[in-house]
Amino acid sequence: MKVNLYGSIWGCSGYANHTKHLANALCEVGVDVSLQSQVPQGWERVVNDNELKMITKPIHMDGIDLMIDLPTNWKMVSSERQPFIGFLVWEGDKIPEYWIDYLLDDAVTQIWVPSQHTKKAIENTIANMKNDEFPILSTNEINILNKIKIVPHGVDKEIFKPEEPKKEKEVFTFIATKGWRHNLDRGGLQYLIKAYSEEFTSKDKVEMLIKLNTAYGIPDIQQLLTELDIKNVDKPKLSFITQEMTLKDLNNFYNYGDVFVSTTMAEAFNLGGIEAMACGKPTLQTNFGGQTDYMTRDNSFKINKGEMIPVTWETMYEEVCWFKPDIDDIKKQLRYCFENKDIVKAKGKNAKLTTDKWTWIESAKKAKVCLEEINNDK
């Protein structure tokens, strides 16, 4: 089975992590992958053996094209020459209406999405268009829905795994990983920081450690904190990490924490959550986004209160809504975790067990089934 995978594996963005891990997992399950990616100078020194082979392998003229990118870029690869799969990663209650034409394109054989969340966003847009002045015929609707396949993200459990603590910690640690460009950022760190900083004081044996994803730059942290107008003069311990981490460092980071927290407004999957769970840590996350596919009452805590708000500050998300979590609910959930450490530990054990079903190898196996379906239809 031959696949030409179009996408970047360089850097620390979600797209890069997704492409890198999926490509390697596909190799592991026996798919012959040619990786079509622009390479930086000195790339040969930072890739593994599988990646070296995939990057140097010629394009398969009789293979299946797979592109991890937004639909607006699919035309750069898709054609009637051979089957094409567009991997759509998206956050929000809808997708842009003008994308529907890209999804309907006969050159697009399948549409892969990482979660029920993204699938639902497509369905919502179709439903909205059926009700306005631009109706979609039922045959077209069925055409799109039949193309959609859920191929989730995953976790590499050889990298992310529990470690025995070197010594017992006296301080309860909340951890988070996300970007923070401004105080309307989709990642929602602004809500977490404000809630945490107002709920606890320096007298509480608690800390929060945040690894900032600097894929889109390093923010002015002090300015952002000032804008939050935190109502507490006796603030608890809060630390930020802005330097790059190796995968081993990131595993150590997850293991240092007690609860992984994500007050995100929308996620297609949220890799950080599943990686933390593989390390035996429960998650506290908003109940809107792809993370709800792997969150259960046995492995996580949920932030349910909040409101859906229109995204008016990012052009790409025009007419899309995200979930703004309620600050008081975040405070309540943080306090509950802090005061119920036995429940936290029990959910952490369940979290580790949950991830057996959410590895990159399991994702690649699902992808392989979809690829076989295309080959059988040839």
VMD Tcl script that draws the C-alpha trace (Angstrom):
set ca {
  {0.00 0.00 0.00}
  {1.60 3.27 -1.16}
  {0.92 6.78 0.18}
  {2.32 10.20 -0.67}
  {1.99 12.20 2.54}
  {2.05 15.98 2.11}
  {2.80 17.92 5.30}
  {5.54 19.36 7.48}
  {7.23 17.49 10.34}
  {9.39 20.45 11.38}
  {8.83 22.65 14.42}
  {6.53 22.37 17.43}
  {3.15 23.24 15.93}
  {0.21 20.86 16.22}
  {0.35 20.24 12.47}
  {4.03 19.26 12.64}
  {3.50 16.89 15.57}
  {0.49 15.32 13.87}
  {2.29 14.77 10.55}
  {5.45 13.43 12.15}
  {3.76 10.91 14.43}
  {1.21 9.72 11.88}
  {3.88 9.24 9.20}
  {6.03 7.13 11.52}
  {3.05 5.09 12.71}
  {1.94 4.39 9.14}
  {5.41 3.03 8.42}
  {5.17 0.82 11.49}
  {1.92 -0.79 10.28}
  {3.35 -1.54 6.84}
  {2.31 1.42 4.70}
  {4.90 2.51 2.10}
  {5.08 6.28 2.75}
  {6.76 8.93 0.62}
  {6.88 12.12 2.69}
  {6.52 15.25 0.58}
  {7.83 18.02 2.82}
  {10.04 21.06 2.40}
  {13.18 20.34 4.39}
  {15.30 22.80 6.41}
  {19.07 22.96 6.23}
  {20.72 20.13 8.12}
  {17.51 18.10 8.30}
  {19.41 14.81 7.95}
  {20.79 15.19 11.47}
  {17.40 15.50 13.20}
  {15.36 12.69 11.65}
  {15.05 9.01 12.51}
  {15.67 6.16 10.04}
  {12.02 5.92 9.00}
  {11.82 9.66 8.33}
  {15.05 9.58 6.32}
  {13.61 6.85 4.09}
  {10.24 8.59 3.72}
  {11.76 11.95 2.79}
  {14.24 10.55 0.26}
  {11.76 8.15 -1.33}
  {10.46 9.22 -4.79}
  {6.81 10.06 -5.11}
  {4.56 7.06 -5.75}
  {2.96 7.60 -9.14}
  {0.50 4.79 -8.38}
  {-0.12 5.68 -4.73}
  {-2.74 7.53 -2.69}
  {-2.16 11.23 -1.99}
  {-2.76 12.34 1.61}
  {-2.52 16.01 2.59}
  {-2.69 17.33 6.15}
  {-3.81 20.90 5.56}
  {-6.86 23.14 5.22}
  {-9.21 22.43 2.27}
  {-8.19 25.67 0.55}
  {-4.77 24.09 -0.12}
  {-5.95 20.65 -1.24}
  {-6.08 21.71 -4.89}
  {-2.28 21.95 -4.88}
  {-2.20 18.14 -4.72}
  {-5.62 16.69 -5.57}
  {-6.36 15.67 -9.14}
  {-8.22 13.03 -11.09}
  {-4.87 11.24 -11.59}
  {-5.05 9.20 -8.39}
  {-7.03 8.98 -5.14}
  {-6.72 11.94 -2.75}
  {-7.40 12.23 0.99}
  {-7.67 15.61 2.67}
  {-6.99 15.55 6.41}
  {-9.05 18.36 7.93}
  {-8.11 19.53 11.43}
  {-10.51 22.20 12.70}
  {-11.81 23.76 15.90}
  {-15.23 25.28 16.39}
  {-18.94 24.62 16.01}
  {-18.85 25.03 12.20}
  {-16.46 25.14 9.27}
  {-16.49 28.05 6.78}
  {-19.32 27.64 4.28}
  {-17.10 28.21 1.26}
  {-15.11 25.08 2.18}
  {-18.08 22.90 1.22}
  {-17.14 23.20 -2.46}
  {-13.68 21.80 -1.67}
  {-15.22 18.87 0.22}
  {-17.62 18.16 -2.67}
  {-14.82 18.06 -5.24}
  {-14.87 14.71 -7.06}
  {-11.06 14.64 -6.84}
  {-11.37 14.30 -3.04}
  {-11.85 10.60 -2.35}
  {-11.96 10.74 1.45}
  {-11.96 13.42 4.17}
  {-10.17 12.45 7.36}
  {-10.87 14.27 10.63}
  {-9.30 13.68 14.07}
  {-12.47 13.70 16.18}
  {-16.23 13.74 16.44}
  {-15.86 17.48 17.10}
  {-14.51 18.25 13.63}
  {-16.99 15.88 11.99}
  {-19.84 17.66 13.80}
  {-18.54 21.05 12.63}
  {-18.86 19.89 9.01}
  {-22.36 18.52 9.64}
  {-23.44 21.78 11.30}
  {-22.33 23.84 8.32}
  {-24.21 21.56 5.91}
  {-27.34 21.83 8.07}
  {-27.08 25.65 8.15}
  {-26.66 25.88 4.40}
  {-29.71 23.68 3.82}
  {-31.77 26.17 5.78}
  {-30.61 29.38 4.08}
  {-30.72 30.72 0.54}
  {-27.92 28.39 -0.62}
  {-29.51 24.95 -0.23}
  {-27.38 21.84 -0.56}
  {-29.09 18.98 -2.36}
  {-29.46 15.87 -0.26}
  {-27.32 13.89 -2.72}
  {-24.42 16.31 -2.16}
  {-24.87 16.12 1.59}
  {-24.68 12.33 1.49}
  {-21.65 12.56 -0.78}
  {-19.71 14.61 1.77}
  {-20.79 12.61 4.82}
  {-19.83 9.33 3.16}
  {-16.34 10.67 2.56}
  {-15.68 11.54 6.23}
  {-13.55 9.10 8.24}
  {-12.40 9.67 11.83}
  {-8.67 9.00 12.15}
  {-7.78 10.30 15.62}
  {-4.51 11.70 16.84}
  {-2.66 9.58 19.35}
  {0.21 9.20 21.77}
  {3.53 7.37 21.61}
  {3.62 5.37 24.86}
  {7.30 4.60 24.38}
  {7.92 8.32 24.89}
  {5.12 9.38 27.23}
  {4.90 7.09 30.26}
  {4.76 7.28 34.05}
  {7.94 7.79 36.02}
  {8.46 7.09 39.69}
  {8.89 10.39 41.55}
  {12.37 10.95 42.95}
  {10.82 12.22 46.15}
  {7.38 12.97 47.52}
  {6.20 16.47 46.59}
  {4.68 18.67 49.27}
  {3.12 20.99 46.72}
  {0.14 20.09 44.48}
  {0.99 20.93 40.87}
  {-1.32 21.93 38.03}
  {0.33 21.80 34.60}
  {-0.70 23.19 31.23}
  {0.75 23.39 27.71}
  {-0.56 25.87 25.17}
  {0.23 28.96 23.16}
  {-0.70 32.39 24.55}
  {-0.50 35.15 21.95}
  {-3.17 37.43 23.44}
  {-6.06 37.35 25.90}
  {-8.56 36.13 23.31}
  {-6.35 33.19 22.38}
  {-8.23 29.99 21.52}
  {-6.05 28.01 23.93}
  {-7.74 29.75 26.85}
  {-4.73 30.11 29.15}
  {-6.04 33.56 30.06}
  {-9.05 32.01 31.81}
  {-7.00 29.37 33.59}
  {-4.43 31.85 34.88}
  {-7.06 34.29 36.14}
  {-9.10 31.54 37.84}
  {-6.07 29.94 39.46}
  {-4.54 33.23 40.59}
  {-7.79 34.36 42.22}
  {-8.78 31.03 43.77}
  {-5.55 30.29 45.64}
  {-3.05 32.30 47.66}
  {0.62 31.94 48.52}
  {-0.42 30.13 51.70}
  {-1.88 27.20 49.72}
  {0.53 24.37 48.99}
  {-0.13 24.63 45.28}
  {1.63 25.74 42.11}
  {0.89 26.02 38.42}
  {3.52 25.35 35.77}
  {2.76 26.35 32.17}
  {4.79 25.25 29.16}
  {4.13 27.87 26.50}
  {4.09 26.64 22.92}
  {6.27 29.21 21.16}
  {5.46 28.00 17.63}
  {3.82 31.39 17.05}
  {6.23 33.48 19.09}
  {6.98 34.33 22.72}
  {4.42 36.74 24.23}
  {4.95 39.63 26.60}
  {3.87 37.63 29.64}
  {3.88 40.52 32.09}
  {1.71 42.65 29.82}
  {-0.78 39.82 29.35}
  {-0.93 39.23 33.11}
  {-1.58 42.92 33.70}
  {-4.46 42.85 31.22}
  {-6.11 40.02 33.17}
  {-6.73 42.36 36.12}
  {-6.32 39.59 38.70}
  {-8.21 40.37 41.93}
  {-5.71 38.99 44.41}
  {-2.66 40.63 45.94}
  {-1.46 37.40 47.59}
  {-1.09 35.27 44.48}
  {-0.11 31.58 44.41}
  {3.01 30.33 42.68}
  {2.82 30.53 38.89}
  {5.71 29.69 36.54}
  {6.19 29.72 32.78}
  {8.55 27.75 30.55}
  {9.30 29.32 27.17}
  {12.37 27.37 26.04}
  {12.03 24.42 23.71}
  {11.70 20.97 25.28}
  {12.87 17.61 24.00}
  {10.30 14.82 24.11}
  {12.07 13.46 27.18}
  {11.82 16.89 28.82}
  {8.13 17.04 27.98}
  {7.58 13.61 29.49}
  {9.33 14.79 32.67}
  {7.10 17.87 32.67}
  {3.90 15.80 32.53}
  {5.18 13.49 35.25}
  {5.97 16.39 37.55}
  {2.33 17.53 37.56}
  {-0.69 16.18 39.40}
  {-3.42 17.37 37.01}
  {-3.18 18.51 33.39}
  {-5.46 21.49 32.78}
  {-6.80 22.87 29.51}
  {-9.36 25.69 29.56}
  {-9.34 25.82 25.78}
  {-12.19 27.39 23.84}
  {-11.99 24.81 21.03}
  {-9.76 21.89 20.04}
  {-9.73 19.43 17.17}
  {-8.20 16.81 19.50}
  {-5.76 18.30 22.06}
  {-2.60 16.24 22.00}
  {-1.39 17.58 25.34}
  {-4.28 15.97 27.16}
  {-3.70 12.47 25.80}
  {0.06 12.74 26.35}
  {-0.45 13.71 29.99}
  {-2.91 10.84 30.44}
  {-0.31 8.39 29.12}
  {1.89 9.57 32.00}
  {-0.87 8.67 34.46}
  {-2.25 12.17 34.94}
  {-5.96 13.00 34.90}
  {-7.06 15.98 32.87}
  {-9.29 18.93 33.68}
  {-10.60 20.27 30.37}
  {-13.48 22.16 28.85}
  {-16.36 20.02 27.62}
  {-16.19 21.33 24.03}
  {-13.72 20.01 21.50}
  {-12.08 16.85 20.25}
  {-10.71 16.09 23.71}
  {-14.19 14.93 24.75}
  {-13.65 11.82 22.60}
  {-11.13 10.47 25.12}
  {-12.34 12.15 28.32}
  {-14.58 10.14 30.67}
  {-15.81 10.64 34.21}
  {-13.26 8.01 35.28}
  {-10.16 9.69 33.83}
  {-10.92 13.41 33.77}
  {-12.67 16.41 35.29}
  {-14.86 18.57 33.03}
  {-15.57 22.29 32.86}
  {-19.19 22.40 31.72}
  {-20.24 25.98 32.46}
  {-19.62 28.74 29.96}
  {-21.04 30.27 26.81}
  {-20.66 29.91 23.07}
  {-19.29 33.14 21.62}
  {-18.74 34.20 17.98}
  {-15.11 34.56 16.91}
  {-14.92 38.13 15.61}
  {-11.18 38.71 16.02}
  {-9.78 36.05 13.65}
  {-10.80 36.25 9.98}
  {-10.34 32.54 9.31}
  {-12.95 31.71 11.98}
  {-15.59 34.18 10.77}
  {-19.12 32.99 11.69}
  {-17.62 30.23 13.87}
  {-18.33 30.02 17.62}
  {-16.05 28.84 20.42}
  {-16.81 27.95 24.03}
  {-15.74 30.56 26.59}
  {-15.39 28.73 29.94}
  {-16.86 30.22 33.09}
  {-14.16 31.53 35.46}
  {-16.08 30.51 38.57}
  {-16.51 26.97 37.27}
  {-12.78 26.74 36.57}
  {-12.09 27.91 40.12}
  {-14.49 25.33 41.51}
  {-12.89 22.48 39.56}
  {-9.34 23.54 40.47}
  {-10.28 23.69 44.14}
  {-11.97 20.29 43.95}
  {-8.85 18.68 42.48}
  {-6.65 20.33 45.10}
  {-8.83 19.11 47.98}
  {-9.46 15.59 46.62}
  {-6.02 14.18 45.94}
  {-7.14 10.55 46.30}
  {-9.70 11.02 43.53}
  {-7.03 12.70 41.40}
  {-4.71 9.72 41.80}
  {-7.48 7.23 41.03}
  {-8.45 9.07 37.86}
  {-4.77 9.23 36.92}
  {-4.53 5.44 36.98}
  {-7.62 5.20 34.79}
  {-6.19 7.83 32.45}
  {-3.11 5.71 31.76}
  {-5.28 2.68 30.98}
  {-7.47 4.74 28.65}
  {-4.53 5.65 26.42}
  {-4.03 2.03 25.34}
  {-6.81 2.73 22.83}
  {-5.41 6.10 21.75}
  {-1.89 5.40 20.50}
  {-0.50 6.55 17.16}
  {-0.26 2.89 16.13}
  {-4.01 2.48 16.74}
  {-4.57 5.64 14.67}
  {-2.43 4.24 11.86}
  {-4.41 1.00 11.93}
  {-7.63 2.98 11.47}
  {-5.98 4.92 8.65}
  {-4.87 1.69 6.99}
  {-8.46 0.41 6.96}
  {-9.52 3.62 5.17}
  {-6.67 3.23 2.66}
  {-7.66 -0.38 1.99}
  {-11.20 0.77 1.31}
  {-9.86 3.06 -1.43}
  {-7.67 0.31 -2.91}
  {-10.62 -2.08 -2.98}
  {-12.68 0.47 -4.92}
  {-10.05 1.00 -7.59}
}
mol new
graphics top color blue
foreach p $ca { graphics top sphere $p radius 0.5 }
foreach p [lrange $ca 0 end-1] q [lrange $ca 1 end] { graphics top cylinder $p $q radius 0.2 }
display resetview
